[in-house]
């Protein structure tokens, strides 16, 4: 009796093994859905598989996709949030069959990419009109095949097209913006968007065109705000003569300063400067900012001009005080920041800080008629003759000692149009200025390093 029971048990076990199922998995969504290509942030066509087990799992999907098993159907769906090629594997799970089956697929997620490749700050630079910009370059990749530059409108922006004088060239994925802008002063902001498929990214660049010409010798590595010309220079001007001077300011990046007049010790980090104005100038003088809203932002160079007719009173000394207001972030312990949050006098305390002082002397007037004469112990510059003139004019100047002088010419907007060095001897010097400048009003200056004298001249006939 025991022997017959053993034989029956063995037979039942063998029959059970002979009927065990083999796991299967098969694509039930449309052909090609398991190898589809989509754009980043675009929903895929759902991928479904029939599964002959109690579950399934998947590995290798991009972020944004999910999977779900329900009643022997395994579904992959969602919106990929990253670009790339993703090879995935679906594996059955459970005990209803053996061994587990595997299915594979591949998803391609496309994206047109754009990245600034020129140095930081080139996409937000300030330049003078008719001065070349620092090239701006972008690398366009992925499915990007070119570029589209679009004007970004706004209440403080000018122009509706690409700035005249600039060009944009695209070659093998590299976009280069270069040239010399010839547009009016203002802020010009543009977006750069790749051409091609799967366009989802863009970059923005901003050009600030100044209305005056900055001095290229100003230090842009200074840790504190800087200004040119040198404040040690004393400018001598004749009574009733035209005074015209361009001043260049550099605003450093993240420079530290201590606001004055606040009853507790705090530090602040400058991110921009506001040119408040110039005090101490004659009442008829005007100050014109070359930057929009008189703002100079961190890492940028700005300028402003002072011009007017010098008073008739001789031997008068004027002290031009340039004042600025720094803007930035006040830092310190939380107790200090809490205190400052309720202090309404902070802006008044940090505004209108004295920045630089220039001395302008009204010099001895020349004889009313006849040949120009000089005090041989002083640096002096005569009015050019003839004036107005057509092609050339003669300029006399006196140097106390032999030296090299810098002769520059700017137009009515303060843009430098001519610059040269002249070797001068001690005493009276004469040279002829030959020019093909367009008709108009200009200002010429002669500087010996310690003194700078400016005169007005008029070109006609061109």
Secondary structure, DSSP 8 states (H G I E B T S, - for coil): -HHHHHHHHHHHHHHHHHT-----EEE-S-TTGGG-EEETTSB---EEEEESSSEEEEE---TTEEEEEETTEEEEEEB--S-EEEEEEEEEESSSSSS--EEEEEEEEE-EEEEE-S-TTTTEEEEETTSB---EEEEEEETEEEEEEEE---TTB--SSS-TTEEEEEETTEEEEEEB--S-SEEEEEEEEEEESSB--EEEEEEEEESS---TTS-SS-SS-EEES-TT-EEEEETT-EEEEEEEEEE-SSEEE--TT-SS--EEEEEEEEEEEEESS-TT-EEEESSGGGEEETTEEEEEEEEEE--S-TT-EEEEEEEEEEEEEEES-HHHHHHHHT-TTHHHHHSSEEEEEEEEEEE----SSSS----TTS-EE---BSSSBSSEEEEEEEESS-EEEEEEEEETTS-EEEEEEEEE-SEEEEEEEE----SEEEEEEEE-SS-EEEEEEEE---
